Amino acid sequence: MTKQELIDYCLTYPSTYLDYPFDEEWAAIRHQSNKKTFAFLYHRNHQLCMNLKCNPMEADFFRSVFSAVTPAYHMNKTHWNTVTIDGSMDENQIYDLIQISYQLTKAK
């Protein structure tokens, strides 16, 4: 999966948009209604990474199950995970994590 493929997938969710809040390296996918970000995409150490929100108990679970899921880089490590896109996770597993993040950050 490429950065652009992940961005394109995230933008299939209703009322979302692409933003570059820091620089062109960090892509943020946000909700239009509340401007909250549900996915950050960037490269770190020559690896494509994605930060996704997660409730704390699930965050720990995903970290224990998937080696590609770690506490979030530059984010609250209780509520956010970094997913390294290295081919070790199935595409649908990544999509499930994106959906969780989308749901947790959308307007109530």
Protein Blocks (a to p, Z undefined) as FASTA:
>chain_A
ZZklmmmmmmmpghiadddfkbmmlccdddfklopafbdcddeehiacddddddfklmmm
mmmmpmkbccdehiafklpccdddehlacfklmmmmmmmmmmmmmcZZ
